Every structure is written in C-alpha cells, then in structure tokens.
Amino acid sequence: MRTLLRGGRVIDPATGFDGTADVLISGGEVIAVGPGLPSADDQVEIDVAGYVVGPGFIDLHSHVHSIAGQRLQAMDGVTTALDLEAGLMPVERAYADAAAAGRPLHYGFSASWGSARAKVLAGIEPDANINTGLSVLGIPDWQRSSSKKELAAWLSLVEGELAAGALGVGVLLGYAPASDPAEFLALAKLAKQAEAPTYTHVRELVEVDPGTPVDGSEEIAIVAAETGAAMHHCHVNSTSIRHVDRVLAALESGRSAGSRVTVEAYPYGAGSTAVGAAFISPERLKMKGLNPSRVILLETGERIADEGRLLQVRAEMPGAPCILEFLDEDDPADRTLLHQALAFPDSIVASDAMPVYWQNGAHESTEWPLPPGGATHPRTAGTFSKSLRLMVREAGVWTWLEAFRRCSYLPARVLDEVAPGARTKGRLNVGADADIVVLDPDTITDTATYFDATRPAVGVRHLFVAGTPVVRDGQLLPDAFPGQPLRGEPR
C-alpha cells in the first residue's frame, strides 16, 4: 500500500528544498515529491497541511536498547537510534538480540573500545548488554595503559568487530583518562585503514585536570590530523561545560586545517552514566567545581548527601545509573553555554538517551503508555523536540531547513563511508528511505522532566519508519516494529 502525504511544508536538507509539496511513499522508499500529485485507489492519503514534513531524525548516540526506550524516541521524531559512543560487543550478538526482540526504529552499533580493552586487560567477557557495560565502567583494571601485546590483542578484537559490521568504533576515553595517548593514535590508524569513523567521549580538559596526559578536545583534532581518520566528538556540551568557548574554537581551528572532526550536543545541563565512572569520583568532581550533591541515583531518586555516601555507592554498586548536574538550566549564563554548543556550525543533535529503569528491576516494557514509575534521563524522551523548541521556535537561531540538516542530514553523512545504507537517509527526495517525521511546528516540544522523565514529547503527528507508520495522528502504534539494522560494510 502506498501512502501520499498531501500539502505539507516539505523540507529536504539534501537539496535545500523548503516548500509546499506532496510526498508519495511506497515499499519503504520515497517515489515522488512535488505539488499536486494525483490521488489513486491503491494509496492512503493523509492531509498534512500546516505541518512540517522532513526526514526522520537520526540519533548517533542512543543507549536505550529497548522497545520502551525506542518508543519514547519515536515520539521525539527519531527514526534511527544508534549506539555509537559506547557500542556493544560482540556486535553480532547485539544485532541478533535487537532483531529477535523487534524494534520500532532502525538500530545499529559501533565496535566497543571499552569492551575490547576490558576483555584483554581485565578478563571481563562482553555480553552485548548495556547494563553489564555500565557495571564495567567503574572497574579500574581495564582503565590502565596497555602493554604492546595487550594493545595488539584488543586492536585485533576491534578489527574483528568492524569486519562483523560495526558502524565504526565507540571510544569511552573519558572513562580511562590516564591511558596512554599512543593507544588512541593506534586506534585511529586502524579506523582510518578500515574507513570507519570513531565516536569519542574525550578525556578530561587541561583546565579541569592539569595532569591529564593530553587535553581531551585538542587530542581528537590532533589525532584526526595525524591519521586522516573521521572522528566524532560526543556531547561537547557535557565534556566542555564552562570551557565550551575554548573547546569549540580549538575544534574549529582543527577543522579549518583539514581535520575530519564532527561534533554533537544535547540541550540539557545534566548528564547520565554509571556512578562508578572515573569522572564522578570525589576528586574529579572537585576539579570540575562540583560536589557530591550534584549526583542523583536514577533508580531510587537519591541525591548523594556527601563524599562518604558517594564513595560507598561507588564501591557497592559502581554500575548504578545516575544523573550528574553540570550546569544550571535556570541560570541565563549556563543556558547560554548550552545554546553555544547547539549553535556551533554543523553541530549535530544527539541525545545520549539512557535505558528506562523501574524499581522492580525491569528495564524493558512492551506496554504503552509505559508503566508508571519508570526512571531515565529526560533526554531519552525530549532531546530533539527540546532542541527544536529552543533553537527554532524560541531563539530563531535555526530555520526549519537548518534544524533538519542538524537532526537528520548531517548525522547520516557521518555514516556514509562506513554504511552504504545511510546514503539514502537524512534526505527527502526521490529514492530516499521512507523514514519520515511529520510535526506541528507550533506545538513541538518536550514534556519530560528530571522528576518525570518518561513523559513523551508532543507535536510529532506522524512518524514513518521504512514506510510503516509508527506514530499516527500523534499516537504511538504499539504493534509497529518496522526497525531494521543499519550495519557497517567490512573493508
């Protein structure tokens, strides 16, 4: 059955088109775009006049790995949700598990640098599970530098994952901040040889830790220049905090000199990770000008009272997910810093979405609406709608064309070399994938808060994934599981 979207404001960031048109989709593909397309008996016709129609959002940084999490992202306009900063290992199992469970959205994974190092340096067998990955983050054994033999061993594991279809390499360098910079250089050389991007959570900035082996944001530009590798700087807002001006200037300088560095950001002043992460130690928090009370345990809502309690939870449950407040979104100066990261030329919107957890220990639900009591970071449900509200409707910094460029087109282009399947995504012309979002430009907004984080965004009227409706008339369709794997092409 074909579907005709009639009379919407069509945005195609690939060609720069922004105008009233109809869009005809069939078999998971856009087959016609233009005014006055004919009606036919063999097609469903949907009136989208007054709405914006564009390519679905591509999230390069999503850790949800669940139907529950992907449904929240669907209501936020996402059609493809990829875990590229951390990745999963073994990647074949990650793809197989997602396919077996079914997914509303397209999915994909990078090779996990952290898991490869943990297997070689600490003997920890990876199981392609996000919760296991969180528990490993606080274990010191894998965070050290490698011997030559160990380096060769885990590089070989990464190479094998790329050959198995991983979408590049996810590098949690900020979780092993004292590791030898030569290892990162060696990894980048491998990535360049495989024509695969890296997606890096950079190590500490020199302003935060003068003893860091190398400044995190400068390192990524330097290594990109030395190797020619395509390198993606994850969540520049949360790793730069109050030094975002200097970091963005350094990245722009590197890009101007030819470094292949792309940047992402999300519109929140708090991050989320495992409480055992290296940068949540009491000493590291002090370096950032933060204290333990900025840490909130996600599953229980407990705000850490003091250093003693922080040390206790890090020792007893290092994998427990938490929220770390790094900026005050109610403070105008802090809000400006967040806007700078989003407004930076070619900055990509990416969520860093986290799984949903319930107090009974569950982290998945096929019910919709989701059962009450679920906890996550509000960015899981609201990153893209909040970015659109802030940057298009309120600040007027982005046009709608620019918004789709940053949320759809540019993230797809990060993947072009490694994944041929990405080349028909992030665009809305004939031959493009029928991954389409139809949104109300006057009402699109986030509703999730830190205290009620699973409230779905509003304003997405329709969402098509491979031509199949996942959201219709603003309501999620719970029987829709059209998501397909996006895989890398082995080189």
Buried (B, 14 or more C-beta within 10 A) or exposed (E): EBBBBBBBBBBBBBEEBBEEBBBBBBEBBBBBBEEEBEEEEEBEBBEBEEBBBBBBBBBBBBBBBBBBBBBBBBBBBBBBBBBBBBBBBBBBBBBEBBEEEEBBBBBBBBBBBBBBBBBBBBEBEBBBBBBBBBBBBBBEEBBBBBEEEBBEBBBEBBBBBBBBBBBBBBBBBBBBBBBBBEBBBBBBBBBBEBBBBBBBBBBBBBBBBEEBBBBBBBBBBBBBBEBBBBBBBBBBBBBBBBBBEBBBEBBBEBBEEEBBBBBBBBBBBBBBBBBBBBBBBBEBBEBBEBBBBBBBBBBEEBBBEEBEBBBEBBEEBBBBBBBBBBBEEEEEEBBEBBBBBBBBEEBBBBBBBBBBBBEEEBBBBEEBEBBEEBBBBBBBBBBBBBBBBBBBBEEEEBEBBBBBBBBBBBBBBBBBBBBEBBBBBBBBBEEBBBBBBBBBBEBBBBBBEBEEBBBBBBBBBBBBBBBBBBBBEBEBBBEBBBBBBBBBBEE
